Amino acid sequence: MKGDLSQDLAKKILNFQILWGQWNKSVVNQVFNINGKGNSNLTLQQFIILMLVHRVDIKSVSQMACLLNLSKSSLSLTLSKMEKEGLLQKMPPPKGDDGRKVYLCVTQKGISALKESEQKTLQFFVEYCDSLSQQQREDLQIGIEKLSGVLSKDS
């Protein structure tokens, strides 16, 4: 019986993940730069990288590659482009640390771009929530709080 419930829950999680991915794509298409098009100078990946460095305090390329499930070489291409655009700056490792490590710092231009994209994303969410009925907004809030509670216990 427990296995059947877990199987059913696993299917619902998978279906939710698919629906979330489709809905999230509409956010990405409206907020972020995709192939030179969009309302932002940042791509979603650049936004996430800036958020990780600036807000989550992920400073090393190794940590970030692991967190984003990317190879260091693939991530390095994006980071180099971001450095050329003046969004990030590579920093030498602290004394006594492994000299091969690369550390990152968000520049003032990167902080400005991050804030702009964050505002556009929040505005999209506000407009979306405004389009919902009062009951839908309450249901969404309760659902997000419950899901966050479940997920934070697994972390």
Rosetta blueprint (number, residue, H / E / L):
1 M L
2 K H
3 G H
4 D H
5 L H
6 S H
7 Q H
8 D H
9 L H
10 A H
11 K H
12 K H
13 I H
14 L H
15 N H
16 F H
17 Q H
18 I H
19 L H
20 W H
21 G H
22 Q H
23 W H
24 N H
25 K H
26 S H
27 V H
28 V H
29 N H
30 Q H
31 V H
32 F L
33 N L
34 I E
35 N L
36 G L
37 K E
38 G L
39 N L
40 S L
41 N L
42 L L
43 T L
44 L H
45 Q H
46 Q H
47 F H
48 I H
49 I H
50 L H
51 M H
52 L H
53 V H
54 H H
55 R L
56 V L
57 D L
58 I L
59 K L
60 S E
61 V H
62 S H
63 Q H
64 M H
65 A H
66 C H
67 L H
68 L H
69 N L
70 L L
71 S L
72 K H
73 S H
74 S H
75 L H
76 S H
77 L H
78 T H
79 L H
80 S H
81 K H
82 M H
83 E H
84 K H
85 E L
86 G L
87 L L
88 L E
89 Q E
90 K E
91 M E
92 P L
93 P L
94 P L
95 K L
96 G L
97 D L
98 D L
99 G L
100 R L
101 K L
102 V L
103 Y E
104 L E
105 C E
106 V E
107 T L
108 Q H
109 K H
110 G H
111 I H
112 S H
113 A H
114 L H
115 K H
116 E H
117 S H
118 E H
119 Q H
120 K H
121 T H
122 L H
123 Q H
124 F H
125 F H
126 V H
127 E H
128 Y H
129 C H
130 D H
131 S L
132 L L
133 S L
134 Q H
135 Q H
136 Q H
137 R H
138 E H
139 D H
140 L H
141 Q H
142 I H
143 G H
144 I H
145 E H
146 K H
147 L H
148 S H
149 G H
150 V H
151 L H
152 S H
153 K H
154 D H
155 S L
